Amino acid sequence: MSPDLWFALTDFAVVLGAGLGVWLMRGRLTASPGLFVAVGLGLMAVAALTGTIRFATGQVEALATAHGLTSAFAGVAGLGLIVVGQALAVFGITLRARADKVGLVIAVAVALLMLSLPGGFALIRPLALIILTVGVLSGVWQVIRGSAPVGALWILSWLLLGFVSVVIGGSRELSLYGIANWHIYHVSIGIWAALTGWATVRLVGPQD
């Protein structure tokens, strides 16, 4: 198997993980927080699918910009929607009818605006750090309030994402024990996506 196909397969692991996460949330997708988390995972899947097509078709350079843009958008809007969905459930905030749909549109518009501004891409890393911090603190709050298993699951999910993003994300062109960091990174993100879906199931409770 060619190296490009291996890159395509591990990018597709993110698509599978996000798909599994959304599937686990079936019945909880009509309103926030399930809707927010599902759309956030969906944006991650779109970015990974772009990468899959990029490497599977051999258009490594031609689709590099599209892959980078979709990944940046998913990192801003996708992660943002996930942490907002989590926070809404943790703090018992109920949105009015159709407000969740408006929230989705606003999140997408803000992400697009940010990335279109000069220097906007430089804000991705600090924004991701803020999202990770809010996600972990929301999980800690759940633990304090007596929902230790669910809170711990969310903390584990965000810490996994933070670990692979900080420790591996910046060195994906390198290898560890003969395995490209790119593969380790994307398989880990796939696991994180599935774990996030399961954490949402535990957070939201029984199906609608």
C-alpha positions as CSV (number, residue, x, y, z in Angstrom):
1,M,0.0,0.0,0.0
2,S,1.4,3.4,-0.9
3,P,2.2,5.9,1.8
4,D,-0.6,8.3,0.6
5,L,-3.2,5.6,1.1
6,W,-2.0,5.1,4.7
7,F,-2.5,8.9,5.2
8,A,-6.0,8.6,3.7
9,L,-6.9,5.7,5.9
10,T,-5.9,7.4,9.1
11,D,-7.7,10.6,8.1
12,F,-10.7,8.5,7.5
13,A,-10.4,7.2,11.1
14,V,-11.6,10.7,12.1
15,V,-14.6,10.4,9.8
16,L,-15.4,7.0,11.4
17,G,-14.9,8.3,14.9
18,A,-17.1,11.3,14.3
19,G,-19.7,9.2,12.6
20,L,-19.8,6.7,15.5
21,G,-20.1,9.7,17.9
22,V,-23.1,11.1,16.1
23,W,-24.7,7.6,15.8
24,L,-24.4,7.1,19.5
25,M,-26.3,10.3,20.0
26,R,-29.2,9.2,17.7
27,G,-32.5,10.4,19.3
28,R,-30.7,13.4,20.8
29,L,-30.1,15.5,17.8
30,T,-33.2,17.6,17.5
31,A,-32.1,20.3,19.9
32,S,-29.1,21.5,21.9
33,P,-26.8,20.2,23.4
34,G,-27.0,17.1,21.2
35,L,-27.5,19.2,18.0
36,F,-24.5,21.4,18.8
37,V,-22.2,18.5,19.5
38,A,-23.4,16.6,16.4
39,V,-22.8,19.5,14.1
40,G,-19.4,20.1,15.7
41,L,-18.4,16.5,15.1
42,G,-19.8,16.8,11.6
43,L,-17.5,19.7,10.8
44,M,-14.6,17.6,12.1
45,A,-15.7,14.8,9.8
46,V,-15.9,17.1,6.7
47,A,-12.3,18.3,7.3
48,A,-11.1,14.7,7.7
49,L,-13.0,13.6,4.6
50,T,-11.3,16.4,2.6
51,G,-8.0,15.0,3.8
52,T,-9.0,11.4,2.9
53,I,-9.9,12.5,-0.6
54,R,-6.7,14.5,-0.9
55,F,-4.5,11.5,-0.2
56,A,-6.6,8.8,-1.7
57,T,-6.8,10.6,-5.1
58,G,-3.1,11.6,-5.1
59,Q,-4.0,15.3,-5.1
60,V,-1.8,16.0,-2.2
61,E,-0.7,19.5,-3.3
62,A,-3.8,20.4,-5.2
63,L,-6.1,19.9,-2.2
64,A,-3.7,21.0,0.5
65,T,-5.3,24.5,0.8
66,A,-8.9,23.1,1.0
67,H,-7.7,20.6,3.6
68,G,-6.1,23.3,5.7
69,L,-9.1,25.6,5.4
70,T,-11.7,23.0,6.4
71,S,-9.4,21.8,9.3
72,A,-9.1,25.4,10.5
73,F,-12.8,26.0,10.3
74,A,-13.5,22.7,12.2
75,G,-11.1,23.7,14.8
76,V,-12.9,27.0,15.4
77,A,-16.6,26.4,14.7
78,G,-16.6,22.6,15.4
79,L,-14.9,22.6,18.7
80,G,-16.7,25.8,19.7
81,L,-20.1,24.2,19.1
82,I,-19.1,21.1,21.0
83,V,-18.0,23.0,24.1
84,V,-21.1,25.2,24.0
85,G,-23.3,22.2,23.8
86,Q,-21.6,20.6,26.8
87,A,-21.8,23.9,28.8
88,L,-25.5,24.3,28.1
89,A,-26.2,20.9,29.5
90,V,-23.9,21.1,32.4
91,F,-25.3,24.4,33.6
92,G,-28.9,23.6,32.8
93,I,-29.4,26.3,30.2
94,T,-32.4,25.7,28.0
95,L,-32.6,27.6,24.7
96,R,-35.9,28.9,23.5
97,A,-37.5,27.4,20.4
98,R,-35.3,27.6,17.3
99,A,-32.6,29.5,19.3
100,D,-30.3,26.5,18.9
101,K,-30.6,26.8,15.1
102,V,-29.8,30.6,15.3
103,G,-26.8,29.7,17.5
104,L,-25.5,27.3,14.8
105,V,-25.7,30.0,12.2
106,I,-24.0,32.6,14.5
107,A,-21.2,30.1,15.3
108,V,-20.5,29.4,11.6
109,A,-20.7,33.1,10.7
110,V,-18.3,34.1,13.5
111,A,-15.8,31.4,12.5
112,L,-15.9,32.4,8.9
113,L,-15.4,36.1,9.8
114,M,-12.5,35.3,12.1
115,L,-10.7,33.2,9.5
116,S,-11.3,35.8,6.8
117,L,-9.7,38.6,8.8
118,P,-6.0,39.4,8.5
119,G,-4.2,37.4,11.1
120,G,-7.3,35.4,11.9
121,F,-5.5,32.1,11.7
122,A,-3.2,33.2,14.4
123,L,-6.2,33.2,16.8
124,I,-6.9,29.5,16.3
125,R,-4.4,28.2,18.8
126,P,-5.4,30.5,21.7
127,L,-9.1,30.0,20.9
128,A,-8.6,26.2,21.0
129,L,-6.9,26.6,24.4
130,I,-9.8,28.6,25.7
131,I,-12.2,25.9,24.4
132,L,-10.2,23.1,26.0
133,T,-10.1,25.0,29.3
134,V,-13.9,25.6,29.3
135,G,-14.5,22.0,28.4
136,V,-12.3,20.7,31.2
137,L,-13.7,23.1,33.8
138,S,-17.3,22.2,32.8
139,G,-16.4,18.5,33.4
140,V,-14.8,19.5,36.8
141,W,-18.0,21.3,37.7
142,Q,-20.0,18.1,37.0
143,V,-17.7,16.2,39.2
144,I,-18.2,18.7,42.0
145,R,-22.0,18.7,41.6
146,G,-22.0,14.9,42.0
147,S,-22.0,13.6,38.4
148,A,-18.5,12.2,38.7
149,P,-18.6,9.5,36.0
150,V,-20.0,11.8,33.4
151,G,-17.8,14.7,34.4
152,A,-14.7,12.4,34.3
153,L,-15.7,11.2,30.8
154,W,-15.8,14.8,29.5
155,I,-12.5,15.7,31.3
156,L,-10.9,12.6,29.7
157,S,-12.2,13.5,26.3
158,W,-10.9,17.1,26.4
159,L,-7.5,16.1,27.9
160,L,-7.1,13.5,25.1
161,L,-7.7,16.2,22.5
162,G,-5.4,18.6,24.3
163,F,-2.6,16.0,24.6
164,V,-2.6,14.9,21.0
165,S,-2.9,18.5,19.8
166,V,0.0,19.9,21.9
167,V,2.3,16.9,22.0
168,I,1.7,15.5,18.5
169,G,-0.1,18.1,16.5
170,G,2.9,20.3,15.8
171,S,5.1,17.4,14.7
172,R,2.9,15.3,12.4
173,E,5.7,15.1,9.8
174,L,7.9,13.2,12.3
175,S,7.7,9.6,13.4
176,L,7.5,7.8,16.7
177,Y,8.6,4.2,16.9
178,G,8.5,3.9,13.2
179,I,4.9,5.2,12.9
180,A,4.2,8.6,11.4
181,N,2.9,11.1,14.0
182,W,0.3,12.0,11.4
183,H,-1.3,8.5,11.9
184,I,-1.1,8.6,15.7
185,Y,-2.6,12.1,15.7
186,H,-5.6,11.2,13.4
187,V,-6.4,7.9,15.0
188,S,-6.4,9.6,18.4
189,I,-8.7,12.3,17.1
190,G,-11.0,9.6,15.8
191,I,-11.1,8.0,19.3
192,W,-11.7,11.5,20.8
193,A,-14.7,12.1,18.5
194,A,-16.3,8.8,19.4
195,L,-15.6,9.4,23.1
196,T,-17.2,12.9,22.8
197,G,-20.4,11.3,21.4
198,W,-20.6,8.8,24.2
199,A,-19.9,11.6,26.8
200,T,-22.8,13.6,25.3
201,V,-25.1,10.5,25.6
202,R,-24.2,10.2,29.3
203,L,-24.7,14.0,29.7
204,V,-28.0,14.4,28.0
205,G,-29.6,11.2,29.4
206,P,-32.4,9.0,27.9
207,Q,-33.4,9.4,24.2
208,D,-36.0,11.9,23.2
